[in-house]
Amino acid sequence: MKAGQLDLISRVPATDIDALKRDPKITVQTIDTVYVFNVELDMRDKPPNVTAKDGSALEKNPLQDVRVREAIDLAIDRKALAEVAMEGLGKPVNQMVTPSIFGYNKSLGERKYDPAAARKLLAEAGYPNGFRIQFSFTSGPSAR
């Protein structure tokens, strides 16, 4: 693009956007994506990546408790995550599809970030000091 050999490119890495915007010969247009990053929780009885804080096995999977799942939801700062992870190009979402996809429900409210409520729910569920969970993230074509 910068060498003048292309007229149009898409899926530009977020890290390159600012440099492209500074080039007076290039016009950068952005649109909302249809892609959503989501968290999937392992609900099996004995998930390998959910343990006590010391790494030992738990008697039961805490993710099977709705209070724990709600606590995780409340502990996610979607605005900060979208800003940092997507380098200012992302937007927080409240469901599995974006507004341009059939099935999007515009009546669903914004998911709130409330770490104090999350801690309270964890304590009610029997995990006042939390537990250990390993998150994995995909990147590249499989994440799109």
N, CA and C atoms as an extended XYZ file, in Angstrom:
432
Properties=species:S:1:pos:R:3:atomname:S:1:resname:S:1:resid:I:1 pbc="F F F"
N         0.825       -1.179        0.000 N   MET     1
C         0.000        0.000        0.000 CA  MET     1
C         0.876        1.253        0.000 C   MET     1
N         1.823        1.298        0.897 N   LYS     2
C         2.679        2.486        1.005 CA  LYS     2
C         3.584        2.646       -0.211 C   LYS     2
N         3.911        1.532       -0.859 N   ALA     3
C         4.764        1.584       -2.043 CA  ALA     3
C         3.965        1.951       -3.292 C   ALA     3
N         2.640        2.027       -3.168 N   GLY     4
C         1.816        2.382       -4.302 CA  GLY     4
C         1.463        1.211       -5.202 C   GLY     4
N         1.716       -0.007       -4.764 N   GLN     5
C         1.432       -1.183       -5.592 CA  GLN     5
C         0.025       -1.725       -5.381 C   GLN     5
N        -0.662       -1.236       -4.364 N   LEU     6
C        -2.029       -1.666       -4.088 CA  LEU     6
C        -2.934       -0.453       -3.948 C   LEU     6
N        -4.182       -0.632       -4.330 N   ASP     7
C        -5.152        0.441       -4.169 CA  ASP     7
C        -6.010        0.259       -2.928 C   ASP     7
N        -6.125       -0.977       -2.469 N   LEU     8
C        -7.020       -1.282       -1.361 CA  LEU     8
C        -6.481       -2.472       -0.581 C   LEU     8
N        -6.522       -2.382        0.727 N   ILE     9
C        -6.199       -3.525        1.575 CA  ILE     9
C        -7.261       -3.628        2.659 C   ILE     9
N        -7.451       -4.823        3.188 N   SER    10
C        -8.412       -5.021        4.271 CA  SER    10
C        -7.744       -5.833        5.368 C   SER    10
N        -8.418       -5.881        6.506 N   ARG    11
C        -7.898       -6.589        7.684 CA  ARG    11
C        -6.500       -6.128        8.062 C   ARG    11
N        -6.347       -4.833        8.135 N   VAL    12
C        -5.074       -4.240        8.518 CA  VAL    12
C        -4.879       -4.443       10.013 C   VAL    12
N        -3.722       -4.918       10.444 N   PRO    13
C        -3.485       -5.065       11.888 CA  PRO    13
C        -3.667       -3.729       12.607 C   PRO    13
N        -4.284       -3.771       13.757 N   ALA    14
C        -4.542       -2.558       14.534 CA  ALA    14
C        -3.262       -1.782       14.807 C   ALA    14
N        -2.149       -2.483       14.938 N   THR    15
C        -0.876       -1.821       15.232 CA  THR    15
C        -0.387       -0.953       14.071 C   THR    15
N        -0.917       -1.171       12.860 N   ASP    16
C        -0.476       -0.404       11.691 CA  ASP    16
C        -1.384        0.771       11.356 C   ASP    16
N        -2.549        0.858       11.976 N   ILE    17
C        -3.541        1.870       11.615 CA  ILE    17
C        -3.009        3.288       11.793 C   ILE    17
N        -2.406        3.593       12.937 N   ASP    18
C        -1.932        4.960       13.178 CA  ASP    18
C        -0.885        5.387       12.152 C   ASP    18
N         0.034        4.500       11.812 N   ALA    19
C         1.059        4.843       10.819 CA  ALA    19
C         0.425        5.102        9.454 C   ALA    19
N        -0.556        4.307        9.089 N   LEU    20
C        -1.233        4.517        7.814 CA  LEU    20
C        -2.008        5.835        7.812 C   LEU    20
N        -2.625        6.165        8.929 N   LYS    21
C        -3.379        7.424        9.025 CA  LYS    21
C        -2.462        8.643        8.892 C   LYS    21
N        -1.216        8.516        9.315 N   ARG    22
C        -0.266        9.637        9.231 CA  ARG    22
C         0.242        9.871        7.807 C   ARG    22
N         0.067        8.904        6.934 N   ASP    23
C         0.540        9.026        5.554 CA  ASP    23
C        -0.494        9.820        4.751 C   ASP    23
N        -0.133       11.006        4.247 N   PRO    24
C        -1.113       11.834        3.537 CA  PRO    24
C        -1.608       11.222        2.226 C   PRO    24
N        -0.910       10.224        1.694 N   LYS    25
C        -1.324        9.591        0.438 CA  LYS    25
C        -2.345        8.473        0.663 C   LYS    25
N        -2.597        8.163        1.937 N   ILE    26
C        -3.464        7.019        2.239 CA  ILE    26
C        -4.683        7.491        3.020 C   ILE    26
N        -5.834        6.969        2.627 N   THR    27
C        -7.075        7.218        3.349 CA  THR    27
C        -7.452        5.937        4.080 C   THR    27
N        -7.660        6.033        5.367 N   VAL    28
C        -8.037        4.868        6.174 CA  VAL    28
C        -9.530        4.956        6.480 C   VAL    28
N       -10.248        3.915        6.129 N   GLN    29
C       -11.668        3.797        6.428 CA  GLN    29
C       -11.843        2.598        7.358 C   GLN    29
N       -12.608        2.747        8.406 N   THR    30
C       -12.879        1.616        9.287 CA  THR    30
C       -14.379        1.375        9.347 C   THR    30
N       -14.741        0.125        9.522 N   ILE    31
C       -16.138       -0.253        9.698 CA  ILE    31
C       -16.221       -1.223       10.875 C   ILE    31
N       -17.396       -1.340       11.435 N   ASP    32
C       -17.589       -2.306       12.512 CA  ASP    32
C       -17.474       -3.714       11.949 C   ASP    32
N       -16.896       -4.573       12.713 N   THR    33
C       -16.717       -5.959       12.307 CA  THR    33
C       -17.925       -6.808       12.686 C   THR    33
N       -17.997       -7.985       12.120 N   VAL    34
C       -19.031       -8.944       12.509 CA  VAL    34
C       -18.459       -9.959       13.495 C   VAL    34
N       -17.177       -9.843       13.803 N   TYR    35
C       -16.517      -10.802       14.684 CA  TYR    35
C       -16.641      -10.404       16.150 C   TYR    35
N       -16.825      -11.404       16.994 N   VAL    36
C       -16.949      -11.196       18.432 CA  VAL    36
C       -16.014      -12.173       19.134 C   VAL    36
N       -15.218      -11.678       20.052 N   PHE    37
C       -14.413      -12.552       20.900 CA  PHE    37
C       -15.269      -12.911       22.103 C   PHE    37
N       -15.284      -14.165       22.450 N   ASN    38
C       -16.106      -14.577       23.578 CA  ASN    38
C       -15.328      -15.498       24.509 C   ASN    38
N       -15.834      -15.618       25.714 N   VAL    39
C       -15.252      -16.500       26.726 CA  VAL    39
C       -16.125      -17.748       26.806 C   VAL    39
N       -15.495      -18.885       26.669 N   GLU    40
C       -16.210      -20.152       26.813 CA  GLU    40
C       -15.678      -20.834       28.078 C   GLU    40
N       -16.580      -21.219       28.941 N   LEU    41
C       -16.203      -21.816       30.223 CA  LEU    41
C       -16.347      -23.327       30.161 C   LEU    41
N       -15.393      -24.013       30.757 N   ASP    42
C       -15.381      -25.478       30.773 CA  ASP    42
C       -16.283      -25.971       31.898 C   ASP    42
N       -17.429      -26.497       31.528 N   MET    43
C       -18.443      -26.894       32.506 CA  MET    43
C       -18.350      -28.369       32.912 C   MET    43
N       -17.343      -29.071       32.430 N   ARG    44
C       -17.205      -30.485       32.787 CA  ARG    44
C       -17.004      -30.647       34.288 C   ARG    44
N       -17.252      -31.847       34.780 N   ASP    45
C       -17.107      -32.101       36.210 CA  ASP    45
C       -15.679      -31.855       36.704 C   ASP    45
N       -14.683      -32.273       35.946 N   LYS    46
C       -13.274      -32.125       36.349 CA  LYS    46
C       -12.463      -31.467       35.235 C   LYS    46
N       -12.636      -30.178       35.030 N   PRO    47
C       -11.869      -29.521       33.971 CA  PRO    47
C       -10.390      -29.428       34.352 C   PRO    47
N        -9.488      -29.622       33.412 N   PRO    48
C        -8.056      -29.616       33.734 CA  PRO    48
C        -7.493      -28.243       34.080 C   PRO    48
N        -8.161      -27.173       33.684 N   ASN    49
C        -7.602      -25.833       33.866 CA  ASN    49
C        -8.302      -25.013       34.941 C   ASN    49
N        -9.025      -25.689       35.833 N   VAL    50
C        -9.683      -25.022       36.951 CA  VAL    50
C        -9.244      -25.737       38.223 C   VAL    50
N        -8.555      -25.007       39.095 N   THR    51
C        -8.012      -25.619       40.314 CA  THR    51
C        -8.174      -24.659       41.492 C   THR    51
N        -7.844      -25.150       42.665 N   ALA    52
C        -7.747      -24.282       43.832 CA  ALA    52
C        -6.596      -23.305       43.597 C   ALA    52
N        -6.532      -22.254       44.383 N   LYS    53
C        -5.488      -21.249       44.182 CA  LYS    53
C        -4.086      -21.827       44.318 C   LYS    53
N        -3.943      -22.885       45.117 N   ASP    54
C        -2.621      -23.498       45.279 CA  ASP    54
C        -2.321      -24.531       44.196 C   ASP    54
N        -3.237      -24.688       43.235 N   GLY    55
C        -3.022      -25.635       42.141 CA  GLY    55
C        -3.595      -27.014       42.386 C   GLY    55
N        -4.095      -27.256       43.581 N   SER    56
C        -4.655      -28.571       43.888 CA  SER    56
C        -6.051      -28.717       43.281 C   SER    56
N        -6.497      -29.954       43.207 N   ALA    57
C        -7.815      -30.242       42.625 CA  ALA    57
C        -8.925      -29.714       43.526 C   ALA    57
N       -10.006      -29.308       42.916 N   LEU    58
C       -11.193      -28.870       43.647 CA  LEU    58
C       -12.179      -30.027       43.736 C   LEU    58
N       -12.993      -30.014       44.779 N   GLU    59
C       -13.997      -31.056       44.972 CA  GLU    59
C       -15.018      -31.060       43.828 C   GLU    59
N       -15.386      -29.868       43.385 N   LYS    60
C       -16.322      -29.754       42.260 CA  LYS    60
C       -15.919      -28.573       41.394 C   LYS    60
N       -16.410      -28.533       40.185 N   ASN    61
C       -16.098      -27.459       39.259 CA  ASN    61
C       -16.897      -26.209       39.638 C   ASN    61
N       -16.227      -25.128       40.047 N   PRO    62
C       -16.948      -23.920       40.443 CA  PRO    62
C       -17.742      -23.300       39.290 C   PRO    62
N       -17.353      -23.568       38.067 N   LEU    63
C       -18.032      -22.974       36.914 CA  LEU    63
C       -19.432      -23.543       36.702 C   LEU    63
N       -19.741      -24.633       37.392 N   GLN    64
C       -21.083      -25.193       37.301 CA  GLN    64
C       -22.085      -24.419       38.157 C   GLN    64
N       -21.592      -23.501       38.970 N   ASP    65
C       -22.443      -22.676       39.826 CA  ASP    65
C       -22.750      -21.368       39.100 C   ASP    65
N       -24.028      -21.078       38.928 N   VAL    66
C       -24.442      -19.884       38.194 CA  VAL    66
C       -23.896      -18.605       38.836 C   VAL    66
N       -23.706      -18.599       40.146 N   ARG    67
C       -23.159      -17.411       40.813 CA  ARG    67
C       -21.717      -17.151       40.384 C   ARG    67
N       -20.971      -18.210       40.183 N   VAL    68
C       -19.582      -18.063       39.736 CA  VAL    68
C       -19.549      -17.531       38.301 C   VAL    68
N       -20.401      -18.058       37.458 N   ARG    69
C       -20.450      -17.578       36.075 CA  ARG    69
C       -20.879      -16.110       36.021 C   ARG    69
N       -21.840      -15.742       36.855 N   GLU    70
C       -22.268      -14.346       36.921 CA  GLU    70
C       -21.131      -13.472       37.459 C   GLU    70
N       -20.383      -13.984       38.430 N   ALA    71
C       -19.239      -13.229       38.970 CA  ALA    71
C       -18.196      -12.974       37.880 C   ALA    71
N       -17.935      -13.976       37.071 N   ILE    72
C       -16.979      -13.799       35.967 CA  ILE    72
C       -17.491      -12.726       35.017 C   ILE    72
N       -18.763      -12.778       34.700 N   ASP    73
C       -19.356      -11.778       33.809 CA  ASP    73
C       -19.196      -10.372       34.394 C   ASP    73
N       -19.461      -10.231       35.682 N   LEU    74
C       -19.347       -8.925       36.330 CA  LEU    74
C       -17.899       -8.448       36.459 C   LEU    74
N       -16.950       -9.370       36.433 N   ALA    75
C       -15.539       -9.022       36.615 CA  ALA    75
C       -14.853       -8.614       35.313 C   ALA    75
N       -15.547       -8.700       34.198 N   ILE    76
C       -14.951       -8.339       32.911 CA  ILE    76
C       -15.245       -6.873       32.599 C   ILE    76
N       -14.197       -6.096       32.501 N   ASP    77
C       -14.316       -4.685       32.121 CA  ASP    77
C       -14.268       -4.622       30.598 C   ASP    77
N       -15.415       -4.756       29.978 N   ARG    78
C       -15.500       -4.846       28.520 CA  ARG    78
C       -14.963       -3.596       27.816 C   ARG    78
N       -15.211       -2.435       28.396 N   LYS    79
C       -14.729       -1.196       27.768 CA  LYS    79
C       -13.200       -1.174       27.737 C   LYS    79
N       -12.571       -1.487       28.860 N   ALA    80
C       -11.110       -1.501       28.919 CA  ALA    80
C       -10.543       -2.596       28.020 C   ALA    80
N       -11.176       -3.754       28.035 N   LEU    81
C       -10.714       -4.866       27.207 CA  LEU    81
C       -10.772       -4.505       25.727 C   LEU    81
N       -11.873       -3.920       25.297 N   ALA    82
C       -12.001       -3.522       23.895 CA  ALA    82
C       -10.973       -2.454       23.538 C   ALA    82
N       -10.766       -1.512       24.435 N   GLU    83
C        -9.816       -0.427       24.180 CA  GLU    83
C        -8.382       -0.947       24.081 C   GLU    83
N        -7.985       -1.780       25.022 N   VAL    84
C        -6.600       -2.244       25.070 CA  VAL    84
C        -6.342       -3.361       24.054 C   VAL    84
N        -7.155       -4.389       24.080 N   ALA    85
C        -6.910       -5.549       23.209 CA  ALA    85
C        -7.060       -5.201       21.731 C   ALA    85
N        -7.960       -4.293       21.424 N   MET    86
C        -8.197       -3.939       20.023 CA  MET    86
C        -7.596       -2.580       19.665 C   MET    86
N        -6.720       -2.096       20.529 N   GLU    87
C        -5.977       -0.855       20.311 CA  GLU    87
C        -6.882        0.304       19.883 C   GLU    87
N        -8.010        0.427       20.586 N   GLY    88
C        -8.923        1.531       20.334 CA  GLY    88
C        -9.906        1.295       19.205 C   GLY    88
N        -9.810        0.170       18.537 N   LEU    89
C       -10.693       -0.101       17.399 CA  LEU    89
C       -11.862       -1.011       17.756 C   LEU    89
N       -11.874       -1.538       18.973 N   GLY    90
C       -12.936       -2.457       19.367 CA  GLY    90
C       -14.050       -1.758       20.112 C   GLY    90
N       -15.157       -2.477       20.252 N   LYS    91
C       -16.292       -1.982       21.020 CA  LYS    91
C       -16.761       -3.101       21.939 C   LYS    91
N       -17.209       -2.756       23.139 N   PRO    92
C       -17.751       -3.789       24.021 CA  PRO    92
C       -19.039       -4.365       23.422 C   PRO    92
N       -19.257       -5.640       23.651 N   VAL    93
C       -20.486       -6.274       23.168 CA  VAL    93
C       -21.216       -6.926       24.333 C   VAL    93
N       -22.490       -7.170       24.159 N   ASN    94
C       -23.299       -7.751       25.223 CA  ASN    94
C       -23.970       -9.057       24.799 C   ASN    94
N       -23.582       -9.569       23.630 N   GLN    95
C       -24.155      -10.820       23.143 CA  GLN    95
C       -23.237      -11.425       22.086 C   GLN    95
N       -23.608      -12.595       21.594 N   MET    96
C       -22.731      -13.354       20.710 CA  MET    96
C       -22.697      -12.855       19.263 C   MET    96
N       -23.560      -11.919       18.909 N   VAL    97
C       -23.559      -11.379       17.553 CA  VAL    97
C       -23.529       -9.860       17.609 C   VAL    97
N       -23.129       -9.255       16.521 N   THR    98
C       -23.063       -7.801       16.422 CA  THR    98
C       -24.371       -7.262       15.844 C   THR    98
N       -24.607       -5.947       15.933 N   PRO    99
C       -25.872       -5.383       15.460 CA  PRO    99
C       -26.195       -5.670       13.989 C   PRO    99
N       -25.198       -5.940       13.170 N   SER   100
C       -25.468       -6.185       11.749 CA  SER   100
C       -25.845       -7.638       11.440 C   SER   100
N       -25.893       -8.493       12.464 N   ILE   101
C       -26.185       -9.911       12.268 CA  ILE   101
C       -27.620      -10.218       12.699 C   ILE   101
N       -28.297      -11.047       11.901 N   PHE   102
C       -29.644      -11.482       12.249 CA  PHE   102
C       -29.612      -12.164       13.613 C   PHE   102
N       -30.545      -11.838       14.452 N   GLY   103
C       -30.609      -12.415       15.788 CA  GLY   103
C       -30.134      -11.477       16.871 C   GLY   103
N       -29.512      -10.357       16.478 N   TYR   104
C       -29.064       -9.377       17.465 CA  TYR   104
C       -30.294       -8.812       18.177 C   TYR   104
N       -30.220       -8.725       19.492 N   ASN   105
C       -31.350       -8.235       20.280 CA  ASN   105
C       -30.985       -6.865       20.844 C   ASN   105
N       -31.519       -5.808       20.227 N   LYS   106
C       -31.168       -4.454       20.655 CA  LYS   106
C       -31.758       -4.079       22.009 C   LYS   106
N       -32.682       -4.898       22.526 N   SER   107
C       -33.281       -4.574       23.825 CA  SER   107
C       -32.419       -5.042       25.005 C   SER   107
N       -31.384       -5.846       24.746 N   LEU   108
C       -30.493       -6.284       25.832 CA  LEU   108
C       -29.615       -5.121       26.263 C   LEU   108
N       -29.524       -4.924       27.550 N   GLY   109
C       -28.730       -3.818       28.079 CA  GLY   109
C       -27.243       -4.109       28.083 C   GLY   109
N       -26.489       -3.063       28.318 N   GLU   110
C       -25.038       -3.180       28.420 CA  GLU   110
C       -24.685       -4.020       29.643 C   GLU   110
N       -23.708       -4.881       29.515 N   ARG   111
C       -23.250       -5.697       30.639 CA  ARG   111
C       -22.423       -4.793       31.551 C   ARG   111
N       -22.712       -4.846       32.837 N   LYS   112
C       -22.020       -3.949       33.764 CA  LYS   112
C       -20.743       -4.576       34.305 C   LYS   112
N       -19.803       -3.717       34.634 N   TYR   113
C       -18.537       -4.106       35.270 CA  TYR   113
C       -18.678       -3.759       36.742 C   TYR   113
N       -18.641       -4.767       37.605 N   ASP   114
C       -18.843       -4.533       39.036 CA  ASP   114
C       -18.021       -5.556       39.826 C   ASP   114
N       -16.724       -5.292       40.014 N   PRO   115
C       -15.872       -6.259       40.710 CA  PRO   115
C       -16.300       -6.527       42.148 C   PRO   115
N       -16.885       -5.552       42.828 N   ALA   116
C       -17.337       -5.779       44.210 CA  ALA   116
C       -18.475       -6.795       44.228 C   ALA   116
N       -19.418       -6.651       43.320 N   ALA   117
C       -20.519       -7.627       43.225 CA  ALA   117
C       -19.983       -9.000       42.829 C   ALA   117
N       -18.959       -9.031       41.986 N   ALA   118
C       -18.353      -10.299       41.584 CA  ALA   118
C       -17.732      -11.012       42.785 C   ALA   118
N       -17.008      -10.272       43.608 N   ARG   119
C       -16.398      -10.863       44.809 CA  ARG   119
C       -17.470      -11.387       45.766 C   ARG   119
N       -18.556      -10.648       45.899 N   LYS   120
C       -19.655      -11.061       46.779 CA  LYS   120
C       -20.270      -12.386       46.281 C   LYS   120
N       -20.500      -12.475       44.990 N   LEU   121
C       -21.068      -13.706       44.427 CA  LEU   121
C       -20.114      -14.894       44.611 C   LEU   121
N       -18.828      -14.659       44.415 N   LEU   122
C       -17.854      -15.739       44.623 CA  LEU   122
C       -17.883      -16.227       46.067 C   LEU   122
N       -17.976      -15.299       47.000 N   ALA   123
C       -18.038      -15.672       48.417 CA  ALA   123
C       -19.308      -16.468       48.698 C   ALA   123
N       -20.445      -16.020       48.157 N   GLU   124
C       -21.705      -16.745       48.340 CA  GLU   124
C       -21.622      -18.159       47.775 C   GLU   124
N       -20.868      -18.323       46.704 N   ALA   125
C       -20.740      -19.628       46.066 CA  ALA   125
C       -19.724      -20.524       46.781 C   ALA   125
N       -19.060      -19.981       47.799 N   GLY   126
C       -18.090      -20.783       48.547 CA  GLY   126
C       -16.649      -20.571       48.138 C   GLY   126
N       -16.378      -19.517       47.398 N   TYR   127
C       -15.021      -19.233       46.942 CA  TYR   127
C       -14.633      -17.794       47.330 C   TYR   127
N       -14.598      -17.495       48.644 N   PRO   128
C       -14.315      -16.117       49.070 CA  PRO   128
C       -12.926      -15.639       48.654 C   PRO   128
N       -12.003      -16.569       48.466 N   ASN   129
C       -10.649      -16.201       48.041 CA  ASN   129
C       -10.397      -16.569       46.586 C   ASN   129
N       -11.460      -16.919       45.880 N   GLY   130
C       -11.336      -17.253       44.469 CA  GLY   130
C       -10.801      -18.647       44.227 C   GLY   130
N       -10.378      -18.885       43.026 N   PHE   131
C        -9.786      -20.143       42.581 CA  PHE   131
C        -8.951      -19.812       41.358 C   PHE   131
N        -8.268      -20.793       40.845 N   ARG   132
C        -7.386      -20.564       39.698 CA  ARG   132
C        -8.062      -21.094       38.431 C   ARG   132
N        -8.039      -20.298       37.401 N   ILE   133
C        -8.573      -20.717       36.106 CA  ILE   133
C        -7.612      -20.243       35.024 C   ILE   133
N        -7.322      -21.114       34.102 N   GLN   134
C        -6.433      -20.765       33.001 CA  GLN   134
C        -7.270      -20.439       31.775 C   GLN   134
N        -7.050      -19.256       31.209 N   PHE   135
C        -7.728      -18.856       29.986 CA  PHE   135
C        -6.774      -19.041       28.817 C   PHE   135
N        -7.277      -19.529       27.736 N   SER   136
C        -6.500      -19.659       26.503 CA  SER   136
C        -7.143      -18.778       25.451 C   SER   136
N        -6.339      -18.275       24.554 N   PHE   137
C        -6.848      -17.378       23.530 CA  PHE   137
C        -6.348      -17.841       22.180 C   PHE   137
N        -7.229      -17.878       21.203 N   THR   138
C        -6.822      -18.216       19.849 CA  THR   138
C        -6.467      -16.952       19.107 C   THR   138
N        -5.606      -17.084       18.142 N   SER   139
C        -5.261      -15.955       17.284 CA  SER   139
C        -5.115      -16.458       15.860 C   SER   139
N        -5.026      -15.567       14.931 N   GLY   140
C        -4.908      -15.967       13.538 CA  GLY   140
C        -6.255      -16.316       12.944 C   GLY   140
N        -6.239      -17.040       11.826 N   PRO   141
C        -7.475      -17.323       11.099 CA  PRO   141
C        -8.558      -18.028       11.916 C   PRO   141
N        -8.176      -18.867       12.873 N   SER   142
C        -9.194      -19.578       13.648 CA  SER   142
C        -9.961      -18.639       14.584 C   SER   142
N        -9.417      -17.469       14.862 N   ALA   143
C       -10.078      -16.528       15.779 CA  ALA   143
C       -11.009      -15.583       15.027 C   ALA   143
N       -11.030      -15.646       13.754 N   ARG   144
C       -11.853      -14.706       12.981 CA  ARG   144
C       -13.231      -15.213       12.766 C   ARG   144
